[in-house]
Every structure is written in C-alpha cells, then in structure tokens.
Amino acid sequence: MGDRTNTHPGAAGRAVSADQPSSLRNVVLVGHSGSGKTTLVEALALAAGAVNRAGRVEDGSSLSDYDDIEHRQQRSVQLTLVPVEWGGIKINILDTPGYADFVGELRAGLRAADAALFVVSAADGVDGSTRMVWEECAAVGMPRAIVVTHLESARADFEEMTAVCQRVFGGDDPDAVLPLYLPLHGEEGADGHAPVAGLIGLLSQRILDYSSGERVDRAPDDEHLPLIEDARNRLIEGIIAESEDETLMDRYLGGEEVDVKTLIEDLERAVARGTFHPVLAAAPASEGSKQGIGTVELLELITGGFPTPLEREAPAVTTPEGAPRPALACDPEGPLAAEVVKTASDPYVGRISLVRIFSGTLRPDETVHVSGHGLEDRGHEDHDVDEKIGALSAPFGKQQRVMSQAIAGDLACVAKLSRAETGDTLSAKNDPLLMEPWVMPDPLLPVAIEAHSKADEDKLSVGLSRLVAEDPTMRLEQNPDTHQVVLWCLGEAHMDVVLERLRSRYGVQVDAVPHKVSLRETFGEKAGARGRHVKQSGGHGQFAICEIEVEPLPEGSGIEFVDKVVGGAVPRQFIPSVEKGVRAQAQRGVAAGYQLVDVRVTLLDGKAHSVDSSDAAFQTAGALALREAAAQCKIHLLEPYSEVQVLVSDEYVGSVMSDLSGRRGRVVGTEQTPGGRTLVRAEVPEIEIGRYAVDLRSLSHGTGRFSRSYSRHEPMPPQLATKIREEEGSGA
C-alpha cells in the first residue's frame, strides 16, 4: 500500500486461480448510478494486465456492461464478477448496479464479498442510498474504503469531497476517514481547469507522476512538502490512534519519528478490522497510458489492506430441517458449504450459477446437495435435491474461463445446476447444509401482465418460473380474487428489465394491464328477497323457491348461513343446496363482481315440487334470492387497507406525511430512529399506494424506504365506489 509498484501483473487469456484462501481478496464496488464503478473496474483490469488499452478482452468483447439490456438502458443492471491478479493475489472484483431498483444485485455482491470499496463522484457527491449502504456495512463490521472519481470534472474538488466523506461516513470519528494520497494537478488548460497528473503519497512523501503515460515514482518538488504537512500529520495520528501498540501515540507526540513501514502495517490492520477507512483518488488514464491514475494504489490497498476470506465469519448453517450445525471455517479441506449468489441464463450453456464457496472445495462433475428454503412467499418452492454440477469457470466479459476447482473463499460459475436458485446452499450430498439467508428487499411495485397471444400464454409459466429462480427480489403472485398474474418489482427500471428478459431470453411477449386490488362487497342494511326458479318446458322441469333475509355482520365474520325453515317448506335434503347456491353467488359478488363478505343469510321459507325440484334448482334459487336482496338495498364496496411504515430522513417527514394524507391515509404515529431518520406509521388504502415505491423515491430523493402489510377492509367512499361500479359494470 505504501506506494509500491506492481511486480506480478495478471496475464490475459487464462483463468486467475488461487491455491489457498490467504491468496484471495473479494471486494464489492458500491456507489450511486453514474459514480464511475464500471469505468473503475475496467481501469483496475487494465492496470492488472487483464485487458488491453481499449478495455477489451482478447476476443474484442467489453469486460463489463456487455449485456444487451445494459447497452439499451445505458447503466448496469446486474452483478458482474471480474477476477484479476495482482502481486500473486487473486482479486474477485464485484461490480454492482448503482440504481436503487437493482439493490438486490448489490446485496448479493455484499454477501459474496469480504470488503467494500465505496465509489463517490467528486462532481455529484454522496447520495442518501450510498449512505444507507455504508451504515448497513458498518452494522456488520465490513471493512470499507472510499475512492473519489470524476476528478477530471471542472467542478471537482478532492479536498471538499474528502470533507463530505468525513462528515457522512465518519460519524462520531471523522479521523477514521482520511486520504492516503492527494491529487497532483498539472498545468491549467485554456478553460482554467488543471487536470490531475498524478498523486502525492502522504506517508511516503513521494510523487507518483502519471503525466508521461507511465507511472513514475519520484521525489517531491520543494513546494509539495508544505502542502501535505497538515494532511500527513493528521493521517499519521489517525493511524496511530487505531494502532494495537498503545505506546506509539506517546512516542509520536514526544517527537519520535515513526517508521513508515510500521505506519503501513498498522494502517493495513486497521483497514482489515473495519475501523479505519482510507480515501483514495482515481482519474482516467492519459491517452496511450497503461494505467489510470490511482489504479495501482487501489490494487495495493486491496491486496495489502483488505481482509482475506480467512478473516470473515461465515454465515450460520443448519441442517435442511433446521437443526443447528457448528460454525463454518474457511478451510479448503472442510465440509463443502457454498451459496448461489446469482443465477443467470445463457442461450448456449443454459443456467449458470455464480457461487461463493465458504468452506470446502468445489470440483467439476461432483454431485452436490442443493437446498433452498424460506422464499415461498416469492414464488420459490422449498427443495432439497442432489445434482451433478457441470464445468467450473471464471467469467471474464462474455468468456467463461475454465477452472479446475474452487476453494474456500473463492467465487466460481457453475454450469447446468437445473434446480439451483439464487440464495440456495450447495453442500456435500452425504452432509447436507442450509445457510442462513441474507436480507433481501421487498418488491413493492405491482405489475399485472397478460400473455400477448395464445403462443405466449403457452410459454408464460415456464418463463416466469425461470425469472423467479434468477431474481429473488421479484415476487410472482397468482391473485385468486382478481385472477391476475402480478409481478412485484422494486421499481419501474426493474420492471422494464424483467419484462425485457421475459421477451428476449424466453421468447414470451406480455402486455402490462392495470393492476386491480382485491375489493369486497357487503350489505349496508338488512334486506329480504325471494328466489324463484321455475321452468316447465316439456319433459323434466325445474322448480325451486326460497325466501331469505340478509343482514350485515361485523368485519371478519365471513358468510353465515342460518336455516329457519319450519314445516318442511323446503325439504331437508335441499337446504344444503340453497346454502351452496348462496355461497357460490357470494363468491362471484352481487354488485360489481367482487366477493361478498360479512353477512348472515337466513333461509325463512320456500316451496318445492315432488318431481321437478332438484339440487341444481335450489342452488339456482339461492343464488337468485341473494341477487334480489342485493338489488333492494345499499351495497358497500370494501377496499383493503395496508399498514404502511415509512422510514425517511427527518427533512422529508413533513412531505411524506402530507403525501400520505393526500392518499386518504391516516397517520397513526411517528418514531425517531438513529441516523436522523423518522419512522412514520400510517393506514392507507391499497388502491392509493400501487406506485408508492416510485413516488416515495422521488419524494425523498432516494432516501426513503417503506414496508406494507394487509390490515383490513373498510367501506370505500361512495363517489369512488360509484366510479368503480361504472368501470366494472354490474358484475352480478
């Protein structure tokens, strides 16, 4: 990390391998959309010798963002693994999308990684979503570093951006967030902007000059040392404060010169522990340069300061039945325990599973146990099956480079696991295990779809099941009340990608249709009616007459049927027929086609015929009687209410509460939470929050989150109920 040069770059054209966990580093890149993560990944790969100067693999393909959907959307939409080698260390770089709709891919990257590199743009600053991810990483102690990009921007200011990072990420200890290097600016151009030409190492007090197209390590000019003195002293004090040597601070304050090597060792230990978060700078390479500015320094930080898989605590494991098992160790000789962090489909290879191995060694052509549990509410069925894995490979752009094995701590792609889904555990078939799942965001944007044609309808279920296997942040619902197929997504961009993948990968064209909520009907008052079903048209006729009384009941009562027939006016064998007809009609609805609930139906009287009465006739008479009763009184439409909890920054609380009131919501309470946020609890009609996932993001500038759960049904306002009836027709 101390301004060293690369002596062992990775070679293009072969799979980067590691023979022991200590030779592995797994790092995930985190940052808002447009912060420059993908560009940085390509720059790191170039510096490591993995791609050519045009950022291309030897077959000419792009290293990242090669997916057709990503080209069309002009942004990353999926987790991408790029393995490179530096100084004999294999680095698995996980590039994640920055857009909020693809936070599921980000969480998969966090699960697979052992450290996080937060990428912030000097031109745009730190957004609320990035801050929340930082806090999540802090809560679990994940080591983090920060790299400032877009320093070539005319309005970029590294010193100001560092101060922002200290304020946002440092919390109570801003000296835990300090730069290791300062940008070295070249001569001002005609626009008055001085481009970044290199870096000044604060610890080594050396200049890393990139202006010639090569990285040149040289002594500083006379004017440089005074410029870095304050920043250097603060960095040294910050490192010493994290040192395990408690005497070091006293010696330093007493005037003793601390050896740079000692400082670097203490710095690396503090970074690996997650107690110190260095800030680095990155800028594009000059034309013809082999390296982008700051890329070598980043690679040295990753290999020297980020933890090995040996230093990470593995997820808890149980048996598939839930019995606890001993904690896993990152040991290639230990029991096999791996997790599918991403599932994709290749038109030529089929299903490809990206797997993180936490224990043991994964080898091609062996049979493993695949266990998946806990996602039934999102369309995933529990499963425990044995499968023979195919080839192991490391992705590199569009290529899949063959791996002979994957040891504990490494990541690999596994081909042809037909049942494995994202989040599943792979283990030895004679010692099956199940890993504790990671937290996934709830999809809260409903999208109702219909097959575009009969041919699409035949393929729809297969396509949807494969999408669900790939993406656990999507939930598939077959709504029994509205009879709609509903995809629950994280946002509009997520919806667009899901529908595009359905079309392009699985050949299924669908149309989005208005999403319906599950309304109900109930009687507003007591009513009585006669159901008369009499037909005489030659041959065996139909005869059934029944008289009923209907009265409303409290919420949650359902349909109650009471028999008060006296004197055998309705033969005993036909009373169940009347009830069956009433309940069938209640299911179909009596006013707008929605299920009738919370009424008591009392059978009072009726008539039968010795020959023409039948079960079917009395079912029909019961249904007719219920419809007649409904026509004589006021029918209420009941709409579902959700209990909504919105977590939002304090500055947006007023806007959120006002917006909820405008949606006919009732705010029932607020609660202060750590980090300057407020939890707002409200009860809101579901019909008003269909697009709340999109609207809240806009309202809170991406910082708000919410959850929803069904509460109850309540009568809909008369004017809105009238509008619904007009749209639906009679429905009876």
N, C-alpha and C positions, 0 to 999 in steps of 0.2 A: 504493500500500500504506500510505502514511503517513496514514491516517485521512481519505482523500479521499472525496468524495460522488459518487454516480453522476450523470452528466450526459447519458448516452445509453442509456437502457434499451431492450432489445429490444421489438419490438411483437408482440403475439399475432396469429395468423391468417396469417402468412406464413413461408416458409422462410428461416431465417437463412443468409446467404451470406457468403463471403469471396472477395476477388479476388486475394489474394496470401498465401503461407504465413505471412508475418510477422503477419497478422491472425487467426491461428488458435491456439487452445490446446486440447490434447487431454489430459484429466485423468481418471483412473480412481479410483473410490472403493473403498477396501479396508477391511475390518473384519469382526469376527465377527457371526454372526447375532444380530439384536436390538440392534446398536450404534447404529442410527438412520440408516443410509446413505440409505435411500429417503426418509425424512422430511426429511433434509437436502437431498436433490436437489429435492424439491418446494419447500422453503423458498428455495433458491437461484433456482429458476424464478420464484417469486413476487416475490422482490426484483428480478429482472431484467425483470419485467413480462410474463413469458411465460404465466402462468396467473392466474386470479382468486384472491380471498382464500380460497376453499374448496379451492384446489389443483386446480381443474378447467380443462381446455381449453375453448375456446369452444363445443364441441359437447356439453359436460357430462360427458365421459369423464374418468377419472382419468389423470394424467400417467404414472404408473408402477404396477406390480403390477396391471395390468388383465387379465392372463391368467387364465382360469378356474381353471387348476391352482394358480396363486399364491393366488387367493382361497381355495381349498379348503385349501391347506396353510398359509396364513397366514404366508408367507415368500416371498422372492424365490427363483426357481429358474433364472433366465436373465439373461444380459447385456442391459441396456437402455441405449439411447442417448438422451440428452436434449440437444439443441442449444439454447443460449441466446446472447444478445448482451449485452455489457457494455462501455461505453466504446468502441464501434466494433470490438470484438474478438469474434469468434465462438468460443464455448466449447463444445466437444463433451464433455459430462459422461457418463461411462460408469459406470453403477451395476451393481455385481456382487453376486451372492449371497454371503452370509457363511457358509452351511453347507458343511461340508467335502465333502459329496457332489457339490457343483457347482463344484469347484475348476477344472474345465475351462473354465467360463464366466469365471472370474476370470483365468485365464491368457490367454484370448482378449482380455480387457479390457486386460491388461498389454501385450499385443502391439500393440494399437491405440493406446495412449496414449503420451504423452511425459513424463508426471509422474504421481505417485500421491498421493492425499490419504487418509491413514490415519485412519479414524473409530474412536475409542475411547470407550467409555461410562464416565462418571465413577462410575456405580453398579456396574459389573461389572469394570472393569479391562481388562487386556490378556491375551488368551488365547495359548496356545502356537502355534496356527496363524497368528495375525496376526504373531507374532514371526518365524516361519519365512519368511513372505512378505516381511517387511521385510528379512531377510537376503538373500533372492533379489534384491530390488531393489537392495540395496547392492552385491551382487556385480557387477551390470551398470551401476552408476552412475546409476540412475534417480533424478531429483530427487523428494524426498518432503517432505510437511508433515503435521502432525497436527492434528486438530480434536477437541476434547473435547466430547461431547454429554451429554445427560441431567443437566445441571447443575440442573435443577428437582427432581431427586430429593432426598429428605430426607437421604440419606447421602452426597451428592455433596460432594467436596472438591477444588476445582480445583488448589490448591497441592500436595496429596498426589498427585493424578493426574499432575501435571507431573513430580513426583519419580519416579514409577513409569516414566513415558515416558523420562526421562533415564537411568534405570538399565537399562531393557530395550532401548531403541533407541539410546542414546548410546554404549554400549560403553566404549571407552577414552577417549572425549571427550564427557562429559556436557554440556559447554558448547556443543556443536553442536546441542543440543536445548533451546531456550529459548522462553518465551512472549513474544509481541508485545503482548498485552493481558492485563489482569487483570479478572475479573468485578467488576462494581459491584452490590452487593446492596441491595435495597430494605428496607422495614420488615418486621420479623418478624411472622408471622401467629400465629394462636391456637395452632398446633402448634409454635411456636418456630423455624420454618424461615423464613429470609429469602430470598425469591426473587431471581433475577438480574434486575436492572432495566436494565443497560447494561454498558459496558466502559470501562476506563481505558487509553488508549493510552500505552505505556511510552516510546516515542520522542517523540511529540508532546506528552506530558503534558496531553492533552485528555480530557474526559469525553464519551463517546458514549452519550447518555441515551435509552433507548427507552421509558421509563415512561409517556409521554403517548400512545403508539401511533405516534408518528413518531420518526425518528432525529434527535436534536438534538445538535449538536456545541457544547459549551460549555466554559468554563474550569473547572478543578478547584476543589473546596472546599478550605479550608485544611487539613483533616485528611487529604486524599488524598495529598498530596505525600510526607509522611514514610513512608506505607505502601508507596509504589512505589520509593523511593530505591534500596534494595538490588537489587531486581529490574531496575531500569532500568540501574544501573551494570553489572551482570553481563551484561545484553543488549548494551550498547554494547561492552563488552570482547570478548564473543563475536563480534560483527560485525566489529570491528576486527581480531581475530585471523585472520579469513578475508579481509581486505581485500588487494587487489593492491598497495596503497600501503604499502610496508614502513616508511615513516616515521610513519605515522598513530599507531601504538601509542606510540611515544616521545613524540610531541606530546601525545597524550591524557594519558599518565602525567605529563608535565611541566606539566599544568594547563590546556592549551589546550582550549577549548570546541569540540567537533567539530560542524559544521553538520548539522542533522537531514537535510537533503537529501542530503548526502554519505553519511550512515549508511544512508539508504533505498536509495540506488543500490548501495552495497556489499552490503547485505543481499540485494537482488534478484539481483545477480550470483552471490552465494554459494548462494542457493536454486537458481538455474538450473543451477549446476555440480553440485549434489547434495552440497555439503559442509556446508551448514547447513540445519537442519530446524526451522522455526518451529512453535510450538504456539499454536493459536487456540482460542477458546471459541465454542460455539453453544448457544442456548437457544430454546425456542418463542416465537413472537410472542404478545404480549398480544392479547386479544380486540379485533378491529377494526383491528389494526396491519397496515400494508402490508409490513412486513419482520420476519423473525425476527431475534433478537439474534445478531449476529456474521456475518450473511449478506453484508452489504455488504463487511465486512472480508475475508471469504473470496474474494469476487469480485475485490476489488482485489489480493489476493495472487496469485490465479490469473493475472490479466491482466498484473500487473506483475512477478511473481517467477518464475512457471513458464516453462519454455523454449518457444520456438516450434518447429514441426517442422523449421525450418532447422538447429536445433542438435542434432537427433537423428541418429545414424548409422543408416542404413537397413540392413535385413537383407542378407546376402550373396546374390548371384544367380549362377546358372549358366544355360547352355542346358538345355533338357529332357533332353539327352543327358549332361549333367554337365560340360561344358566351362566353365571359369571365364569370367566376364564382369567388366568394370570395375565398381567400386563405384558405387552409385546416388547421385545428388544430389537433394535436394528442390527440383526445378525444374519448374514447370508446362509448360515448353517441352521438357523432356527426354523420353526414351523412356518409354512407358507401362509402369508396373510397379505393380500393386495386388494386394491379398491379401484373400481371403474370410475374415473373422474369425468370422462367424456365419452359419448358414443356418437359415431358418425357413420354414414353410408357412402360407400364408393361404388360407382356404377360397374366397375370391373372386379373389385375384390369382394364387395359385399360389406357387411357390418365390420367396422373397425372400432376397437375399444382402447382408449388411452387409459393406462393403468399405472397407479403408483404402488410400488412394492414397499411395504413397511417391514416385512420380516420374510426370511427365507430367500429362495432363488427361483425365479420363473424360467422354465425351459420350454423350447418348442416341442410340440407333439405330445406333451404330457396331458393326462386327464386331471382336471381340477373340479372342485365343487363350486358351483355358482349359487349364491344365496342372496335373495332380495326380499326385504320386508319393510313395512312401515310407510308405504306410499300408496296404499289402497285408495285414499281419497283423491288421488290424482290420476286414476285410471290404471295404476300398476297392480298386477296381481302378485300376491306372495308366491315365491317359487324357490324350490331347492332342487337343483338338478346337477348331474355330472356332465361335463362337456370336455371334449378334446380340443385343446387350443391349436391354432394354426401357427403360422410363422410369427416370430417376434421381429419388430422393426423399429427404427427411429425415424420420425418424419423429418423431412427437410424440403420445404416447399411442396411441390407436388410429388416428390420422390418419397419412397419408403425404403430406407437403407436397412439391410438385414442385420439383426443382432443374434449372436449365438446364445445369449442368456441375458437376464436382467436380475441384478442382485438387489438386496435390501437397500432402500434409499433411492433407487433409480426409477425412471419412468420409461415405459415402452408401449408401443402399439401392438395389440393382439388381434389377429385376424380370425374371422369365422366363429366367434362366440355367438351363436344364433339366439340364445336366451338371455345373455347378459345385458343389463340395462345400466344407465348412469346411476351410481350410488350402490351398485351390487358389490358383494365381497367375493373374492376368489381365494380359495384355501385348498388344502390337501383333501382328496376325496375321502380318506380314512380319518380325517381330523377336521371336520367342517367348522367354520367360524363365521361370525356375523359382526361386522364393525358398527360402532355407534355412528349413525348418520350425521352429516353436517347440516347446519341450519340453511334452509332454502327459503327464498322469499315467496310469499303467497301471490299467485296470479289473481288480479282483481279487476281486470278488464274483460267483460264477456263479449264474445263474438259468435253470433249464431250463423251457421252455414248450412247450405243445401247443395247437393250434387248438381252440377250444371246440366248433366244429361244422364240417361239410363246407363250408359257405359261407365260414366264416372261413379254412379251410385254403386255399381258392382265392385269397384276398386276402393271405395272410400274407407271402409272399415279397416282394410289391410294397411292403407297409407296412414291412417290416424294412429293405429297401434304402433307402427314403426316410429312415428314422430314422438309419441308419448315415451317410448323406450329411450329415445335420444335426449329428450328435453324434460327433465323433471320439474322445471319451472312452468310448464304448461299443464293445465288440467283439462281433461276431457269429461264432459257431462252429457248424458243422455237424459234430458229432463222429462220425467214421466207426466208432468202436468201440462207443459206446453208442447210436448212432443218435438222439441227442437234438439238438434245436435249443437252443443255450445263448447267452444274452445275458450278457456280462461287464460288470458295472456298478461304480460307485465306492462304492456303499453302498445301504442299504435305501431311503433317500429318493430317490436317483437311480433305483433300480429302479421305485419307485412312479410316478415321473414318466414314465419310458419306457413302462411298460405303459399308463398313462392316455393318453399321446399316441397310442399304437398304437390304442387304442379310440376316442378322441374325434376324432382327426384323420383316421384312415384306416379307421375302421369295422371294426377287427379285434379280436375278443374272444379272449383266450387264457387258459389256465389254467397257473399255476405248478405244476410237479411236482418231486418230489425229484431233485436233481442226482446223477448217477452218475459215479464216476471210472472210468478205463479199467483195470480189473483184467486180470490174465493168469492162465493156468494152466500148470503144468509137472509132470512126473513126479517123484515123490520117490525113486523107485528103479527098477531095471530090471524089465521085465515082458515076457512073451511072450503071444501070442494068435493064434487062427485066425479069419479072417473067411470065413464060408461063405454064399454067396448062390446057392441052388439052387431053381429054381421050374420045375415041369413041370405045366402046366395045359392041355394041348392046344395045338396049333399050335407056334410057335417058342418054345422055353423059354429060361431064363436059367441059366447055370452059370459060377460063378467061386469058387475057393477060394484063399486066400493065407494064409501064415503069416508073422508079423512078430515082431520083437523091438524094444522101445523102451527107450532109456536116456537119462537126463538129461545135459545138456551145460552148460557154463559160461554165465553170463549174457551175453546178446547174440548167442548162436550162431544163433538162429532155428530153422528146421526143416531138418534134414539128412536126405536120403533116400539109402540105400545099397542097391544091388542085389547080392545074393549067391546068386542062384538058379543052380543047376547042372543040367545035363542037360535043359534046356528044359521043366522042370515048369510054368513059366509062360511061354507064348510071348513072344518079344521084343516083339511089337507091343503086348502088353497090360501090360508093365511100366510104361510111362508112365501107363497108365490107373490102375494101383494108386497110383502117386505122386500123381496128380491127386485121387483119392478121399481119400487120407490128408491132403493139404494142405487140401482143402475142409472136411474134418471138423475139422482143427486150427483153421481159421478160425472155425468155429462153436463150438468148445470141446467138452470131453469130460466136464465135471463140473457146472459152474454156468453154462455158456453164455458163457464168456469165451475169448478167443483163446489157443490152446496155443502155447507158445514153448519154445525151448531144449531140444529133444530130437533124438536121432538115431533114425530109424525104418529098420530093416534088413529088407528082404524076403528071407526064407530059402528058402521053398518054396511050392508051391501045386499046383493041378490045373486043367485046362481041358478043355473039350469041343469036339470038332471042329465041331459045328454050333451049339450053344447058347451058347458063350462069346462075349462082345462087350465093346466098350469100356465101355459103361454098366454091365455086370455086374461087371467088375473094379473100376470106380470104387466101386460099392456095396460090394463085398467089402473093399476097402482101408479104407473108412470104418468098416465093421463091425469089422474087426480092431483098429483104433485104439481104438474104444469098448470092445471086450472087454478089451484090455490095460489101459485105464484102470480098468475095474471090478475088476481083480485087484491093484491096488497103491494106495499113498497118492498123492493128487494135491494138490499145494500150490497155494494161491491166492497170486498175487503182486500186491502193491499198489504203486502208483507213489509214490516219494519225491521231494519237492522240496527243492532247496537254497534256504533262506529267509534273507534278510538283513534284519534289523530295525534301523532307526536310531531311537533313543529317547533322551530326556533321561536323564541319569545317575541321577536319583532313581527312575526306574521300571525300571532294569535288572534288579534282583532279581525284581520281579514278572513281568517278561517272561520271564526265564529259567525261573522256576518254572512259568509257564503253558505254555511250550514243552515242558518235561519232562512235564507232565500230558497233553500231546497225543502222547505216545510219541516226542517229538523228541529228537535228540541235538545238544547244543550243541557245536560244533566250534571255536569261537574267538570272542574279543571284541577290539574295537579302539577306542581312544579317537579321537574326531574333534573338530574345533574346535567351539566354542559350547556346551561342556558336554554333549556327546552321546556315546553309545557305539553302535558297530555290532556287533550280535550276529549271528553266523552259525550256522545250525543246519540239520540234515537232519530233515525232518518228513514223515510220511505225508500224502499229499494228502487222504485221506478225513477227516483231522483238522483241516484248515485251510480248509474250504469257507466258513466265516463269519469267518475271521480278520480280514478287512477291517473288520468291525463290532466284533469283540471287542477288537482292538488299540486301536481308537479309544477304547473305554470304559476299557480298562486303563491307557492312557497319557494320559487326559484330552485327547485330540485331538492330542497332540504326536508320536505315533509314526508311522513310515512303514515299509513293507516291500516287498520285491520277492521274486519266486519264479521258479524255473526248474526244469524237469524234470531229475532226476538219474539215477534208475534205478528198476527194480522190485525189490522184496525180498519174501521169503515173509511172509505175513500170520500173526499169532499164531493158533494152532489154534482157540481159543474164538471169536475174531472170524470166522475163516473158516467155522466151523460155522454161525454166525448168518447170514452172507451166503448160504450154500447153502440154508438153510431159507427165507430170504426169496425167493430166486430159483427154488427148485425144482430139479429135476435138471438142466434146461437142455441135456441131451445130445440 
